[in-house]
Amino acid sequence: MTNLELYELEGCPYCAKVVSKLEELGLDYESHMVPSSHSERTEVEAVSGQTGVPVLVDEEHGVEGMPESDDIVEYLEETYGDGAA
């Protein structure tokens, strides 16, 4: 059981990449769909300091708002996948 939260946007290919990795690793997560307008993304901005998505929160491991899909996928693999210690 994980405490993962993902801020994402419907139809976002970068978000889909992260969702695919979460599903591949069999991880449960809470999805937060953000508005398409950057100016309305106050929730994700409060978490990460920026309005882009995807953004991952993993409170269990002290991740408070990780942006960038490639970084998130790498983090998930290292923390929960085959790269996990």
C-alpha positions in Angstrom: 0.0 0.0 0.0 1.4 3.4 -1.0 0.5 6.9 -0.3 1.0 8.2 -3.8 -0.8 11.1 -5.4 -0.6 12.1 -9.0 -1.6 15.5 -10.4 -2.4 14.9 -14.0 -4.4 16.3 -17.0 -6.7 14.3 -19.2 -5.0 13.5 -22.6 -1.5 14.5 -21.4 1.0 12.1 -22.9 3.5 12.8 -20.2 0.9 12.0 -17.5 0.0 8.8 -19.4 3.6 7.8 -19.3 3.6 8.1 -15.5 0.3 6.3 -15.2 1.6 3.5 -17.3 4.6 3.0 -15.0 2.3 3.1 -11.9 0.1 0.4 -13.4 3.1 -1.6 -14.5 4.4 -1.6 -10.9 1.0 -2.4 -9.5 0.9 0.8 -7.4 -2.2 2.3 -6.0 -2.4 6.1 -6.3 -4.8 8.9 -5.9 -5.4 10.9 -9.1 -6.0 14.6 -9.0 -7.2 15.9 -12.4 -6.1 19.5 -12.9 -7.9 22.1 -15.1 -6.5 22.6 -18.7 -5.9 26.3 -18.0 -2.5 26.8 -16.3 -3.9 29.9 -14.4 -6.5 27.6 -12.7 -4.0 25.0 -11.5 -3.7 26.5 -8.0 -3.7 23.1 -6.3 -0.8 21.7 -8.2 1.1 25.0 -7.9 0.7 24.9 -4.1 2.2 21.4 -4.1 5.1 21.8 -6.5 5.6 25.5 -7.1 4.8 25.3 -10.8 1.7 24.6 -12.9 3.0 21.9 -15.2 1.9 18.2 -14.9 2.5 15.5 -14.1 3.5 16.0 -10.5 4.0 13.2 -8.0 3.6 13.3 -4.2 4.9 10.4 -2.2 4.6 11.4 1.5 5.9 8.1 2.7 9.3 8.9 1.1 9.3 12.7 1.6 8.5 13.6 -2.0 6.3 16.7 -1.8 5.9 17.6 -5.5 8.1 16.0 -8.1 7.6 17.3 -11.6 8.8 15.9 -15.0 7.6 12.6 -16.3 11.0 11.1 -16.9 12.1 12.0 -13.4 8.9 10.5 -11.9 9.2 7.3 -13.9 12.9 6.9 -12.8 12.0 7.6 -9.2 9.1 5.0 -9.3 11.4 2.4 -10.8 14.1 3.0 -8.2 11.8 3.2 -5.3 9.2 0.5 -6.1 10.4 -1.4 -9.1 13.4 -3.7 -9.7 15.8 -1.0 -8.7 14.4 -1.0 -5.1 16.8 -2.0 -2.5 
